[in-house]
Amino acid sequence: MMRAKLWLPLAGFAVLLAVVGLRIGKTEAPLPSPLLGKPLPAFALPLLEGDGTLSSADLKGRAVLVNVFGSWCVACVEEHPVLLEAAKTAEIVGIAWRDKPEATRAWLAKRGNPYRAVGLDPDSRAALNLGVTGAPETFVVAPDGRVAYKLTGVMTPEIWRERIRPLLETLK
């Protein structure tokens, strides 16, 4: 009886660990963005380089990727080579979310800059309007300014080749 009292909590803990272990690495399908098919929320952010702003109005007239990233974001490092490749055929603008300009500059200098322009969003105003929950997040914006696709998480080479690049081709 005494042994059962000692082993019962350990057995329960082992079952809990097994359940948690099975869940690690599994991803749930993301909920569709409420922005899909709607105009990209208005924003105007100071540019990382130079004077002026990066605004949602600047993006109309062509298909554009809007990538939310941060120098502090580990997953953004994983995604970055894909963005560098994508920038060869697609226009990409970046939103440096919750970051300092000097940290963003250093990060891009070290890894390469795939962005036509980078807007600074240190206080999350634009990110909140876009419904950003974490970095990286990428939006495909159609020439009419509507959100055609939203990716929450890392853009892998497969996602670029199989989803985003073909979508951009249809939007041109």
RAFEN-V823646 format. One record per residue. SS is DSSP state (alpha for helix, beta for strand, coil for the rest). PSI is psi in degrees with one decimal (NA if undefined). Layout:
{{SS;PSI} {SS;PSI}}
This chain:
{{coil;-42.4} {alpha;-38.8} {alpha;-39.2} {alpha;-39.5} {alpha;-32.4} {alpha;-40.3} {alpha;-25.3} {alpha;-48.5} {alpha;-37.2} {alpha;-40.6} {alpha;-42.1} {alpha;-41.6} {alpha;-40.0} {alpha;-41.2} {alpha;-43.1} {alpha;-45.0} {alpha;-39.8} {alpha;-43.6} {alpha;-46.1} {alpha;-42.6} {alpha;-37.1} {alpha;-28.4} {alpha;-24.1} {coil;132.6} {coil;-13.3} {coil;136.5} {coil;139.3} {coil;150.9} {coil;129.8} {coil;149.1} {coil;142.3} {coil;144.7} {coil;137.4} {coil;-10.4} {coil;-15.8} {beta;127.6} {coil;-2.8} {coil;160.4} {beta;141.5} {coil;129.4} {coil;143.1} {coil;138.1} {coil;155.7} {beta;112.7} {beta;142.6} {beta;142.4} {beta;146.9} {coil;-41.9} {coil;131.1} {coil;-179.3} {coil;168.5} {coil;-167.5} {beta;160.1} {beta;117.9} {beta;158.0} {alpha;-32.3} {alpha;-31.1} {alpha;-18.8} {alpha;-10.7} {coil;148.2} {coil;-8.1} {coil;159.2} {coil;132.1} {beta;144.2} {beta;133.0} {beta;116.2} {beta;122.4} {beta;124.4} {beta;174.3} {coil;148.4} {coil;-19.8} {coil;-7.5} {coil;113.5} {alpha;-42.3} {alpha;-28.0} {alpha;-32.7} {alpha;-42.0} {alpha;-39.4} {alpha;-26.7} {alpha;-43.5} {alpha;-33.4} {alpha;-40.3} {alpha;-39.4} {alpha;-40.7} {alpha;-44.3} {alpha;-34.4} {coil;-14.4} {coil;-25.9} {coil;-6.2} {coil;150.7} {coil;127.6} {beta;132.5} {beta;150.1} {beta;149.7} {beta;111.2} {beta;104.5} {beta;128.7} {coil;48.1} {coil;159.9} {coil;141.9} {alpha;-42.8} {alpha;-34.2} {alpha;-40.0} {alpha;-45.6} {alpha;-46.4} {alpha;-41.1} {alpha;-46.4} {alpha;-36.1} {alpha;-37.0} {alpha;-37.6} {alpha;-13.5} {coil;154.3} {coil;107.2} {coil;-3.4} {coil;136.7} {coil;-37.2} {beta;152.9} {beta;125.5} {beta;145.6} {beta;127.3} {beta;64.8} {coil;-26.2} {coil;8.7} {coil;16.3} {alpha;-50.4} {alpha;-43.2} {alpha;-40.9} {alpha;-43.7} {alpha;-29.4} {alpha;-8.2} {coil;25.4} {coil;131.8} {coil;-11.9} {coil;168.4} {coil;146.3} {coil;154.3} {beta;142.3} {beta;134.8} {beta;137.0} {beta;119.9} {beta;125.1} {coil;162.8} {coil;-27.1} {coil;3.3} {coil;3.0} {beta;150.6} {beta;117.6} {beta;-23.3} {beta;146.0} {beta;129.6} {beta;121.5} {beta;117.4} {coil;-168.5} {coil;131.8} {coil;110.7} {coil;165.9} {alpha;-36.4} {alpha;-44.1} {alpha;-41.5} {alpha;-50.9} {alpha;-41.4} {alpha;-23.2} {alpha;-57.5} {alpha;-49.0} {alpha;-46.6} {alpha;-37.5} {alpha;-44.5} {alpha;-38.8} {alpha;-39.6} {alpha;-23.0} {alpha;-13.7} {coil;NA}}
